């Protein structure tokens, strides 16, 4: 522990002395759910190495990283890291490593990408109108988001007549938050219902062409959904748990269809769900396979495949049922060594200070998992897997991102 603290302090001191040389160079953005968390982390960073995080939605953020284009963030220049609740697909990872900026055996390459979870998250079903707590079954949840019901009385909720009809606020932008919801609905909704959910990150794409139900209200980002909720006297939405978004709203109890128990989206109930199939299974194979198509690349035990570090549980056996992780995607190699040092310290602070995560009503990753992520991806001493940021063997012959 003492050695780890000394190393962290040394990196911070180096950055303080060299911050002027780096400037406000590190650009980031993406998912809106962790925006307040990243705003705090950047504001409290010991130098001004980071530009403000720009919330665009996870889909746009991942695209910005893969193309290394800051256009979506209203900027020119490189994109150093992005946040998203949606994991990169195997096809996106393969494309990046074969013909994208991470293409292998190319001196102009940025090197491999890293995809790691930062915290566990619930997608809350937040509402206003009813003064009483409400509990929703999977069947009722499916009816609400398919548009089959538009009144609280249809759900058995007692409310004054003036508040009975409600609006449903949905995300119009591409969003990992939407994806966590729709992938859950895909598993629990009957296929014979009015909408057959398939797990899209864009809510509108779950519906056939033509107008949506008249009580649907679109919004962009968690902040937009919160604003739309504030503008209606009776409404329901799906939204991240940060107090910045859910202040003034109530959260529904959701019945987990598999254990029959109703849960609130508390960090404890989120952890119960994410660990409901056992301790988090992190890739720990005997060899690191780095190339798509190589034998062992698709094995779930391959630490070299970025897809293996994000856990997806659309229908957990117990705990709060709509859960996932908010993830960070970054490059293993950066042109500027100060950017590498800044990213190391940024990740150390996120993983070593779980109270910061908890303040935003997210659930810290288990201590053993955080230690493994730091040892694998952050420790500058390197590991046998050579997956750590700035590893000289991997990054020595490529240009890096920047």
HELIX and SHEET records of a PDB file:
HELIX    1   1 UNK A    2  UNK A   22  1                                  21    
HELIX    2   2 UNK A   35  UNK A   43  1                                   9    
HELIX    3   3 UNK A   58  UNK A   67  1                                  10    
HELIX    4   4 UNK A   70  UNK A   73  5                                   4    
HELIX    5   5 UNK A   90  UNK A   98  1                                   9    
HELIX    6   6 UNK A  138  UNK A  146  1                                   9    
HELIX    7   7 UNK A  152  UNK A  155  5                                   4    
HELIX    8   8 UNK A  161  UNK A  163  5                                   3    
HELIX    9   9 UNK A  176  UNK A  188  1                                  13    
HELIX   10  10 UNK A  203  UNK A  206  5                                   4    
HELIX   11  11 UNK A  221  UNK A  230  1                                  10    
HELIX   12  12 UNK A  243  UNK A  246  1                                   4    
HELIX   13  13 UNK A  267  UNK A  274  1                                   8    
HELIX   14  14 UNK A  306  UNK A  309  5                                   4    
HELIX   15  15 UNK A  337  UNK A  352  1                                  16    
HELIX   16  16 UNK A  354  UNK A  359  1                                   6    
HELIX   17  17 UNK A  367  UNK A  373  1                                   7    
HELIX   18  18 UNK A  374  UNK A  378  3                                   5    
HELIX   19  19 UNK A  392  UNK A  395  1                                   4    
SHEET    1   A 6 UNK A  54  UNK A  55  0                                        
SHEET    2   A 6 UNK A  28  UNK A  30  1                                        
SHEET    3   A 6 UNK A  81  UNK A  84  1                                        
SHEET    4   A 6 UNK A 323  UNK A 331 -1                                        
SHEET    5   A 6 UNK A 113  UNK A 122 -1                                        
SHEET    6   A 6 UNK A 363  UNK A 364 -1                                        
SHEET    1   B 5 UNK A 216  UNK A 219  0                                        
SHEET    2   B 5 UNK A 167  UNK A 171  1                                        
SHEET    3   B 5 UNK A 235  UNK A 239  1                                        
SHEET    4   B 5 UNK A 124  UNK A 128 -1                                        
SHEET    5   B 5 UNK A 250  UNK A 251 -1                                        
SHEET    1   C 3 UNK A 135  UNK A 136  0                                        
SHEET    2   C 3 UNK A 253  UNK A 255  1                                        
SHEET    3   C 3 UNK A 262  UNK A 263 -1                                        
END                                                                             
